[in-house]
Amino acid sequence: MTFEVHAQGSVHTFDCFECAITKMAPICEHCGCRIIGHGVEADRRWFCCAHCARQEGISAAVDHVASTA
């Protein structure tokens, strides 16, 4: 059983999510993990989170969390 992913004008066929992620998910430019989810794009570079972006000098990157105050 396969599924297709249509992205940037191409069609990719996979038989599992792991293969799709390995082929298509961007890689964090700081820690090297696959970015599954939103990630952070700054200066045409991709990061898995604001922490990694800040470690690479993107000081404006912040994570948004609900405040209890």
C-alpha positions in Angstrom: 0.0 0.0 0.0 1.6 3.3 -1.1 0.8 7.0 -0.9 1.9 10.0 -2.9 3.3 13.3 -1.7 2.9 16.2 -4.2 5.5 18.9 -3.5 7.1 21.7 -5.5 5.8 20.3 -8.8 6.9 16.7 -8.2 5.1 13.6 -7.2 6.9 11.2 -4.8 5.5 7.7 -3.9 6.3 6.1 -0.6 5.2 3.0 1.3 5.8 4.4 4.8 6.0 7.7 6.6 9.6 7.0 7.7 10.7 6.8 4.0 8.9 10.0 3.2 10.4 11.9 6.2 13.9 10.6 5.3 13.6 11.8 1.7 11.7 15.0 2.1 12.0 16.6 5.6 14.5 19.4 5.9 17.5 19.0 8.2 18.2 21.4 11.1 21.3 23.4 10.3 22.4 23.4 13.9 21.7 19.9 15.4 21.1 17.9 12.2 17.8 16.3 13.2 15.0 16.0 10.6 12.4 18.8 11.0 9.0 17.2 11.4 6.5 19.9 12.0 6.8 23.6 11.6 10.4 24.3 12.3 12.0 27.8 12.1 13.1 29.4 8.8 15.4 32.4 9.1 17.8 33.9 6.5 16.8 31.1 4.1 18.1 28.5 6.6 16.0 25.9 8.5 16.1 24.9 12.2 14.1 22.5 14.2 13.4 25.1 17.0 14.1 28.6 18.1 16.9 27.4 20.4 18.9 25.9 17.5 18.3 29.1 15.5 19.6 31.3 18.3 22.7 29.0 18.6 23.4 29.9 15.0 23.1 33.7 15.6 19.4 34.2 14.8 18.6 36.3 17.9 15.0 37.1 17.0 13.9 33.5 17.0 11.6 32.7 19.9 9.4 29.8 20.9 5.8 30.7 21.8 4.3 29.1 24.9 1.2 29.9 26.9 1.9 31.9 30.0 0.2 31.2 33.3 0.8 34.7 34.6 
